[in-house]
Amino acid sequence: MPYIIYISVISALLLVFGLWVASEIKKCKSSKEELQAGIDRQDGQITELQKTNALKQDELNGIVEAYDSAAKDLKASIHYAERIQRAVIPQASEFKSLFPDCFIYFSPRDIVSGDFYTCASSPEYRIAIVADCTGHGVPGGFLSMLGMSALKDLLSKQKISKNFNPGDILNSLRQFVLTSLSEESEDDAATVSDGMDISLCAFNNDFTQIRYAAANHTIYVCRGGEIIKLKGNRMPIGRHPKQDVPFETFTFDLMKGDTVYLCSDGIQDQFGSADDIKFTTKRLAAMLLEHSQEPLQQQKASISTIVDDWKKGRDQFDDQTLIGIRI
């Protein structure tokens, strides 16, 4: 009897254990199914995310392509503007036809330049002009084209005769700039106050004298072992507290062997050296004097090397123009 009871108890326990195992297996199967369903949902979400990401990537690629296309079109337009500007600025051969022994160092900061130079002539005078418009790049380029066009018109209207007055040209140019750009208005906070600095030198045809006017520019003359600074008026061509003050015309007697330099402020304002400082007018004058006895084209090469070494590792700060004319 006890044996039968023992067997019955064992059987009951096995039955209970079997039922428990079956229950646990069922639970595991259910958990597995739930887990698989969760994985399937996540896979679906990942697939949707991948599709969304692909769409966003395609959209981004389209934006990048549109940007690249616009940038190429803009750059092509600016390069075309450079061609137009270069066509208006005199060729070196044209300049040298008036000033046989000269060099032109012209280094725009960007594709188009806010600096420009030009020349003109008459039976009495040979004229050299260097101008530095406000800004550089496209804004400076617009102003430079405006300035060159105005100067060409003014020089054609005012006869370059024996009594030619460079100061009058600068006065007329200033009036043109003031009336061409935005007028000052109480209702307009965007009044344009841009303009240009300029040197205008009229050499008589035997190169014994220059008549000149300058707006915020200094003209340098190297003679023997010294440098002479010819200064004009400390005011620009444009809106300024002194805009009603007339520009003056000055004269300076030249000697054979003199070298006359017209320049913008691009070189003197260039940052460089280990101390990250400006080149300054002092270094500019010293450089011109040191190399003034070299042949003109050698001077240009020497100056180019000095400026490049000075700014090495730094961006060019502004447009740079320097013209040397040997008498």
GIZIGI-V527064 format. One record per run of one state. SS is the DSSP state (H for helix, E for strand, C for the rest). FROM is the first residue (numbers start at 1). LEN is the number of residues. If there is no record, write none. Layout:
BEGIN
[[SS FROM LEN] [SS FROM LEN]]
END
This chain:
BEGIN
[[C 1 1] [H 2 87] [C 89 3] [H 92 7] [C 99 3] [E 102 6] [C 108 7] [E 115 7] [C 122 3] [E 125 9] [C 134 3] [H 137 21] [C 158 8] [H 166 15] [C 181 4] [E 185 1] [C 186 2] [E 188 1] [C 189 7] [E 196 9] [C 205 4] [E 209 7] [C 216 2] [E 218 6] [C 224 2] [E 226 6] [C 232 1] [E 233 1] [C 234 3] [E 237 1] [C 238 12] [E 250 4] [C 254 5] [E 259 5] [C 264 7] [E 271 2] [C 273 4] [E 277 2] [C 279 1] [H 280 12] [C 292 4] [H 296 15] [C 311 9] [E 320 7] [C 327 1]]
END
